[in-house]
Amino acid sequence: MSDPKRPQQLDFNAWMATVLQQAHDIGYASGFENGVTAGYALALQHTQSAVSDGLRNGSSECGKNMRSRRKA
């Protein structure tokens, strides 16, 4: 005897797999964006003294970098 709920169960499982994949993709993208933002901020913080030293020694590239940091 066939189970009448079986096709509905398959539809639900397919829907659930799709929803879980979408949630995973959204979470992954959100986490990636947060990681990039945190990494960029950390890089700015860790290179601040090197850029400052370069600026004191007359580096025009460090001057450009310091100007861009002021705007950010």
C-alpha positions as a printed NumPy array, in Angstrom:
array([[ 0.   ,  0.   ,  0.   ],
       [ 1.47 ,  3.395, -0.974],
       [ 1.874,  6.209,  1.531],
       [-0.096,  9.302,  0.392],
       [ 2.213, 11.65 ,  2.361],
       [ 5.365, 10.555,  0.543],
       [ 5.237, 13.123, -2.35 ],
       [ 4.578, 15.922,  0.152],
       [ 7.529, 14.777,  2.231],
       [ 9.769, 14.85 , -0.844],
       [ 8.549, 18.361, -1.71 ],
       [ 9.181, 19.502,  1.853],
       [12.673, 18.008,  1.867],
       [13.507, 19.694, -1.447],
       [12.144, 23.011, -0.17 ],
       [14.068, 22.663,  3.092],
       [17.299, 21.891,  1.231],
       [16.805, 25.016, -0.889],
       [16.071, 27.195,  2.14 ],
       [19.081, 25.861,  4.033],
       [21.353, 26.457,  1.036],
       [20.079, 30.025,  0.707],
       [20.577, 30.652,  4.435],
       [24.097, 29.245,  4.198],
       [24.912, 31.445,  1.201],
       [23.56 , 34.58 ,  2.912],
       [25.44 , 33.795,  6.115],
       [28.645, 33.088,  4.215],
       [28.405, 36.36 ,  2.277],
       [27.624, 38.321,  5.433],
       [30.514, 36.736,  7.297],
       [32.852, 37.404,  4.375],
       [31.861, 41.086,  4.292],
       [32.333, 41.407,  8.042],
       [35.718, 39.721,  7.795],
       [36.858, 42.019,  5.   ],
       [35.777, 45.087,  6.965],
       [37.484, 43.914, 10.145],
       [40.621, 42.914,  8.229],
       [40.82 , 46.288,  6.49 ],
       [40.45 , 48.15 ,  9.778],
       [43.092, 45.951, 11.385],
       [45.469, 46.505,  8.459],
       [45.044, 50.267,  8.733],
       [45.756, 50.103, 12.441],
       [48.853, 47.913, 12.064],
       [50.396, 49.972,  9.264],
       [49.735, 53.397, 10.807],
       [53.189, 53.755, 12.368],
       [55.001, 52.612,  9.213],
       [53.098, 55.122,  7.082],
       [53.754, 57.846,  9.64 ],
       [57.49 , 57.077,  9.634],
       [57.534, 57.104,  5.851],
       [55.785, 60.476,  5.817],
       [58.351, 61.927,  8.247],
       [61.086, 60.709,  5.883],
       [59.488, 62.503,  2.912],
       [57.665, 59.679,  1.131],
       [55.024, 61.104, -1.199],
       [53.259, 57.714, -1.341],
       [52.905, 57.733,  2.438],
       [51.512, 61.263,  2.205],
       [48.858, 60.063, -0.238],
       [48.093, 57.147,  2.048],
       [47.714, 59.427,  5.09 ],
       [45.372, 61.721,  3.136],
       [43.191, 58.789,  2.125],
       [43.066, 57.606,  5.744],
       [41.833, 61.004,  6.873],
       [38.9  , 60.828,  4.472],
       [37.906, 57.323,  5.573]])
